């Protein structure tokens, strides 16, 4: 009887700690995501108008939509709890930065 109770307590503690770690990881990724958005936005705003037009024209449609809706307008006000979604958005940020880098010279 005691062994079952101890295993149950250990299982509940494990679930609690895992959930807390998942939330902390999501918050950390979200903060990194917002910081990188600000960096991309600052670098974009430092470009000349001509380079801005060429850069925007060189983006693919999905990256263009992400760039205009999320990065320029800073539309990420709510904290997503899904780490996978945050990571997918961070991949798009990296792709945008890869396209932006040649214009920074």
N, C-alpha and C positions, 0 to 999 in steps of 0.2 A: 504494500500500500504506500509506504513512504517513498519507495523508489519511483513509483509512478508520479507521485506528487512532485518530487524533486525534478524529474524529467519534464514535467509540465511547466514548472516554474522556469527552468532553463530555456525551454522552447519559447515561452512568452517573452523572456528577457531578450532572447536572440531576435525575435520579431520586432520588438520595440527598438533595439539598437540599430537594426538594419533599416528600418523605416526612417529613423532620425538621420542616419548616414546618407540615405538616398536624398532626403530633403536638403541636407547641407550641400551635397554634391550638385544638386539642381540649382541652388542659390549661387554657389561659386561659379558654375558655368554661365548662369544668367548674367552675373556681374562681369565676367570676362567678355561675354557677348556684347554687352552695352559699351564696355570700354573700347573694344575693337570697332564698334559702330562709330564712336566718336572720333577715333583715329582716322578711319576711312573718310568720314565726313570732313574733318579738318584738312586732310590731304587733297580731297576733291575741291574744297573751297579755295585752296591756295593756287589752283590751276588757273590759267588764263581762260577767257571765255571761248576762244578757239579750241583749245585743248579739251575743255569740258564737252563741247559739242562732238568732237571726234571720239572722245572716250565713251560718251553715252551711245553714240552710233555703233561703236564696236561691241557693245554688250549684246548677248543673246537675249531673247524675249523674256525668259524666266528670270534671268539675272537682272535685266532692266526693271522688271516689275518689283523684284525684291529690293533693288537699289532705291527706286523712287518711293516705294511704299514703306519700307522699314528703315533704311539707313538715312535717307534725306529727311523724311518726316518724323523719324524717331517714334514709330508706331508701336513699340514694344513696351507698353505701360504695365501690362499684367505679367506676373511672374509665372511662366509655365512650369508645371511640376513634372513634365515628361522630359527626361534627359535626352531621349532619342531625338525629339523635335528640336531641342536646343542645338544638339550636335549637327543635325542636318542644316540648320540655319548658319552655323559656324562654317560649315563646308562651303556654303554659298558666299559667305564673307571672304573666305580665302580665295575663291575663284575671282571675285570682284577685285580683290587686292592684286591678284596676279595680272589682271588686265590693266589695272591702274598704274602699276609700277613703271612701265616704260614711259608713261606721260610725266613722271615726276623728275625726270632728268633735266 
